[in-house]
Structure formats: C-alpha cells, structure tokens
Amino acid sequence: MGFPLLGALLLIAVGAAVVVPLLRPASLARAVTLVAMLAMLGLALRIFAAFDGSVDAPAVAFEWAPIAVLRFGVDGYNLYLLLLTTLLFPVVLLAIWRTPHATSRLHLGLLLALQAGLLGTFAAQNLLLFFVFWEAVLIPMLLLILVYGGSERRRAALTFFLVTMAGSVLLLAAVILLGALHWHETGAWSFDYDALAALHLAPATQWFVFGAVALACAIKSPLVPFHAWLPLTYREASTAGTALMAGVLSKMGAYGFIRLAVPFAPDVAPLAAPWMMLLAAVSIVYGAIAALRQTRPGDVVAYSSLSHMGFIVLGIFAFQATALQGALLQMLSHGVVAAGLFLLLGLLEQRRDDGGTLALRAPRLAVATMLLVLASLALPLTSGFTAEFLILLGAFSEGWAAWLQQDGVVRLAAALLATTAVVLGAAYMLRYARTLLYDAPPSGADPRIADLGGREALAIAPLLAVVLALGVWPAPWIAKTAQVTAQISSYSVVPSAVSAAHGEAVRTVRSPHGN
Amino acid sequence: MATDLFYGLLPDHLVLALMLALMLLESLRVPPAWGRIVYLALLGGAGAALAHQIANGYVADIAGGEVIIDRFALSAKAVLVTLGFTAGIALPRAMSYKTWLLLASSLFGALIMMDSAGFVALFLGIEMLSLPAFALMVHQRGASVAAEGAFKYLLMSSIATALLLFGMSLAYMSTGSLAIADFVAIVGSGRGLDTAATLLMLAGFFMKAAVFPLHGWAPDAYSAAPLPVTAFLASVVKGAVVLALVRVFAAATLDATVVTVVTALALASIVYGNLAALAQTRFRRLLAYSSVAHAGYMIFALAGATGSRADDLLWYVGIYAAATLLACASYAVLARDKGNGDDARDELDTLDGGFARHPLAAVLLALAVLSLAGLPPLPGFFAKLFIFQSAIASGHLVPAVLAFAGSFIGLGYYVAIVVRLFRSDTMVQPMQQPQ
C-alpha cells in the first residue's frame, strides 16, 4: 500500500513548492496551495486508514546513486506525524486566509517547501536522506521568520538558524560515521536505517552517535538547557510560523530520539535513559514554572510547549511499551493543541484584540480556546490526558521496577518529578484561560469583536475533532502503533517481570484491534 | 598516433583555435560583440568533443609519458570547459577581444595541466594558467590598487612556482624521471628527500590555491580586480589549480607526517577563512576569504585514503566554482542599479532588500551562497559530504568534526547575505504583535 500513496504525497509536496511561487495572480497561487495541501491530507488519511500496524511496511525506494538507495516508508513511528503534518498545513493556511501573508507567493512557496521538508524528514528510511530533509527544513523556516516575523525578526531568525545548525554539526559527523562503518563492515556505502541498525558498533562509537543525535534533537525539541532560542523565536515568528514550529518542527526532535538515538545506539541508549528521563523531567518542570511566570499569552503557550515536549522524551526513554505509546500519541496531541492555541492567538491578533472577556464577546472562539486549554492540561477525555497518562504510567512502572531491583532511583525520581508538572500545568493553563476568556479586557478594547467565522471555524474544527477523538476513544489509534511500541521492550536493560508482563498484556489486549 | 594527436587533443586544439580567431578578429577590427559569440561557439565545440570522447571511453598516451588522456583528464577538462563556458555567459560587461583572449589562454593552460603526465607539461600548464590572469587584473584598469593587487599576485605566484620547481627537481633527484607516475610511487616512501619533495610541491599548490597561511595575496588580488575577473580567478583558476593537485596526488599514498600537515592546514584554512570572512563588509573580500575556507575543504580531501580523491574533488571543484560564478553574476545584477557593480566600492549593503528589486537574482544569489555554505539539499552539501565521507572512512573523525565546526562559522556570513537580500519592509508589512 505504501508506494503509490506515499510516493504521490511526496511528489505533490515537492511539486507544489516549485510550481506555486510561479503562479499569478496571487489568489490563484493561494487556491492551488490549499488544493495541494488538501490533496496531501487526503492521501495521508488514506495511508493512515490502510496502515495495518505491521512493522515491515512496504516502502518507496529508488536508487539515486550507488551510495544512496533512497527509501521512504510509513511505520508506526512516523504514522501520526505524517497525519499531523498534512493536517496542520491546510488548517494554518485557512486560519490566515485573509491576511496579506496568504497572498504573498513567497510565503505560500515557503510553506509548501517547509511541508515537503517535514514530510521528507518523517518518511525517510535512510539516514542521509533524513539529514538532508532535516536541514532543508531550516531554509524555509529561516525565511518565514525573517520576512514575515515581528519587530525583532532578524535577531530571532538568526538565533533560531544558528543555534539549530550548531546541533547539526555533530549529527552530520555521526551520520557519515555510521555510513563509513557500514562501508568498513560490508565494503559498500549505505545509509539505510535497516542496514545501519544491523551494524555491530563498539560502545565508544555508540556513545558518540547517541550524543550527537541527542544533542541535535535536544536543541530541536527543545529540552532544557538547550531551549535558549525558543522564547524569542516563538514570539517573533508570524502566526503561521509559530503554529507550525510548535506543532510540527518541534516533533522532529522527538522523532529523532526514537528513530535514530535508540536504534543506532541500542546498547548505550538504555544506559543513558535514566539521565535522559531526568533531563526530560527537568524540562517539564522548568517549562511549567516558566510558563507560570509569563504574562503574554503567547509566551505561556511557548513555555508550556517546552514542558509538553519533555513528556514525549520522558515517554521515549522510559523504554517501555506503554510509555512509548503515550509519547507517540503526545506528538500528535501536542502538535494539534499547541498549533491550535497559537492559531487562536493569531486570530485574536488579526482582530487587533488582546483578549479578555472573550467568553462574552466571542463565545465560539472562547469554546475552542477552552477545549484546547483543557487538552493542554490533560483533562480526561481529551487527547492530552490519554497521552500523558500513558507516559506517566509507563515511566512510573518502569521506574518502580528499576527501584525494586535496586537499579537506581533516577527513573522513579524523574517519573515522580514529571507528575508534579500536571498540577503546575493546570495552574498556568487555567490562568491563561481566565486571562483571555473572563478577565476584564485592557481599557480601550473594542467591546464587540467578530466571533469565529465560518472559514475560521472550519480551520479549527479538525483540531478539536482530533483532540476529542484521541481522548474519548484512543483504542483504534493505539492499535495502529501497538506492534512498533512493543519492540521497545527488547532494548530495555531492566528485565523486570512487571514491565515484560505489562508489555505482553498491552500486546494481547491490543492485537484484536490491530489485525 | 596522428589521429590521437588530433582527436585526443581536439578540445585543446579548439581552445587554441579560439585564441587565434580572437587575435584575427581584433586585427580585422570586427565589432567586439563577436568576441562572446566566437568564445562560446568554440568552447561549445570543445565541450562537444569532450562529450564524444567521454562517451567513447577514449584513452590515449599521446606523447611518451608527458601527455596522456585518461578518464580523469577527460572529466576534469569537461568540468573546466563547462565552467569557462558558464563564465562566458555570466560575465556581464561588454568586453574587448583582449579580455576574451586572456580568458581563453588561461583556460588553455588549465586544459594542458589536466592532460599532463609529466612535470614539464604540468609546469607549462600552470604558467599558462597564471600569466594571463595577471594581465586580466590590470587590463583596462587605471587604478593603482589594481596594479598593486596584480603585483602581489604575480610575486606570490612566482614564489609558488619556485616552490613547485624545487619540489620537482628534488623528485627528479630521487627518481631520475620527470614522469608524475614515478613521483607518485615514491611519495609515501618516508625518506627525507621524498617527503621534502612532496611538501615543497604541496606548498606550491597550496599557495596558488590560497590555503592558509599562504593565502596572503588572495584578498588584495580579488578585491583589486574587476568583479568578472574576480569571479574567474575564484572559480576557474582556483579550480584548475586544485585539479592539478589531484592530477599529481590522486592516487598517492601520503605518509602520516604529510597527512597531519595537510589536515592541520585544511582546518586552519577553514577556520581562519571563515572567521576572517565574517568580518568583511565588501563582497569581493568576503569572496576571497570564503575561497580560502573552500581551499581548506578541498585539500582536506587529501586526508581521505579511500581512493576517491579524484572523484570527490571533481565534484567539489565543479560545484564550488559554479556556485561562485552564479553568486558573482547575481551580485552584479543586484549591484548594477546602485551603480557600483564594478567600482572599487562593493559594499555588501547594496544587497539590502535585493529580493524586492530583483527577485530572480536574489533567489539565485541566496541559493548560491547557501550552496557554498553546504546546506542540504543544495549541491554544495553533497560536494562536502563526499569529501568528509572519505575522510571519516579513513579514520579522521576528529578533524572532520572540527572542520564541520569551522564550516558552521561560515554559515554566519553566508546567512547574513540571505538576511540582507530578504530584508525589506516594503515586501509585506509585518504583523504587529500584541504587547
């Protein structure tokens, strides 16, 4: 099922990015962009529906050069992300439809190029290809911030670009090193994921690869203390830029952890896992506390984003099927929620309004905001709860098992620390909602503003639908990725009866849905 | 044999014919507009001849161990002729026959170097390449800075020549032959004499290619020359020198000392070139320092021992030189309507808001500099990738990481150019953020 659909998806992404900037007038370019994005969403939905959870999904492969067989594929790891990427772009475009940005052909071209880069990063099954797309994403993002950002856009664009690139220096070295080791072992260059994962690497090499990947991903996600670029960039980027950065770009980092750091350093990653969990927990708590201290709504969402990204990393490095499942769901959930919150702020900005008593002045906008806020603070029956609960459950059971076996207390401590952030999360998100929805607006605000219009409602509705669907009935979503998450137990260094039995239970419970 | 002499050297003959035709046209006082047409036509012919030879897999030993046509010679000549052709299209000004003639003779020297299998032909080629370049720099320029830059180039180039000759004579002392192949066999012997010959020859090449710390002439020479000449120096001339280096050292086994020296110089070149370029405010000086950094990447290829040096550097030279030519041509377009394309004044601020004025030129310039910066998916990334692949596969992981860090510094000024191009408030009014 993979070939025609995924191939078509990538072709549309690249083709549209090339063609759209050449179209005149700009309104035609905008319409074509939307059609292309919807077509990609349709294809991604087909791929999602057809995906049967098998680990060895077929892939698109073509030989570009003797050293590089380019392979794209859909597997449990990137399934949600492909859906998330193709969903957010048309949503963002619809939300900014009437702004000058939406009729700038440069802006449309950059959006499409960004989407092509993201889809390539997620779908690549070849490390070099992954790296190329991973970096290629930076160019459109740089220009999106630089041309369409706020008053300090130049500084923001350069900070974002240079800090992110700094992480790539070691990543590139690790990529080439893996290829070179494959060359030494087999006599042929290959960067294919499967080929590289089959290599037998010395521990020192694995440490280097793990460190390089972890650094690049920690900057991209970001994790504390690598988040220095985040506040400025999220504040200065345009609405579309911020929504996409928080929604999708940040997921590249999380995806890199699970796709590269774990498989290519299989012996080292479990050893580093407790400390990565601790780092994630620190990130979660730091982000939450920082969010509590912010006064601008945009900054609250930016720091909450830092906190929620920490949950994903925590889930991945718990090395436990349930937690990993939660992490994959959290990528989707946080992508939808963060992008939605930023877009709603952007809609307020379009109305030149600073919020306050929106519940009275714009009830539909207020309801949408509130639902996303509730998902963000992980209220049961929203996507945030499903994801974070699974992560914390898995992390805690793994930490508990490790502690019982006197295998260190770091994991347990990290899980407990992360749990406190749920309370903090409720505090800052409810305060955010109160400021926007119920507090008196700043004096001079227009008492009547336009409520969510039809087009805007159409843009936001899919996001709310995903939030509720994931929260109310997560089983069909989980069934798609159950097989791939179950694999993670094979890496774990805690051969605990608890986690093994748990992983087994998860597998048996879910397999009826899966097949 | 006679057919080899004709067919094998056909591309070189065509460039020679080009030189004669240009001289003839000038003495017959034909309007100068024909210069470009004749230049492109005959270079196109040379390119076609090369394509035919490559398609046939043509190989010949033409003049007993001095001139040889092999796969590398054909590919390298194809790269150089393509670059010369591109330069012919991209050069902006209406140029005199003398300029075309000097370009053609420099290119002729470059082609001879690629054919050489012995040091005599190689040496002739190098001199043939460099001497017209001095003339190009001062031709039609009254400014004393031009003379100063050209003189500095001439002086440093003569020292480089002396170093090369010294190295060649030591090699002759050791092997009793002037064939490059005999020299290659003794490069890795570890004897003092052979190592000295290797190092002297490398020093000569490094000086011509402006590798730190032998780069002193490049910034002055590049900024003194007219922009088209700078473009030619930084692309074709520099590329030819590096390919000549490959011609000699492609298959040589370098001993550990030499590899250490080369790696250290490569790193120093990358870091110094990029740091110095960060501080520049003028386009041609920036180009000069960036070319010092690129010389560093190129000689880094010598550290690789996987037998792919020739291929790696063919890619690198082709892509680097093409990007440089593209950058210079687009810069000239962007600078033209501010009236300072060719003047001594070539401040970078002429690029400010370039996208609003010339979208196509601005996008091309942005792509060219990002390619030079080595950002995927642009070709410059793959050029660097091939070199670092070989280096890392040969066990030079730490120098490679340091080189990446050095190239990260380079991002600073390349991206600054992009920032300037897209810096305009006239394009789209930025949205006001709520305070």
Interface residues (C-beta under 8 A of the other chain):
Chain A: T99 P100 H101 S104 L106 H107 L128 F131 V132 F133 E135 A136 L138 I139 L142 L143 L146 V147 Y148 G149 G150 S151 R153 R154 A157 L158 F161 L162 M165 A166 V169 L170 L172 A173 I176 L177 G179 A180 W183 H184 W189 F208 R235 E236 S238 T239 R296 G298 L348 E349 R352 D353 D354
Chain B: T306 F355 L370 L375 P376 P377 F381 L385 F388 Q389 I392 A393 L397 A400 V401 F404 A405 F408 L411 G412 V415 V418 V419 F422 R423 M427 V428 Q429 P430 M431 Q432 Q433 P434
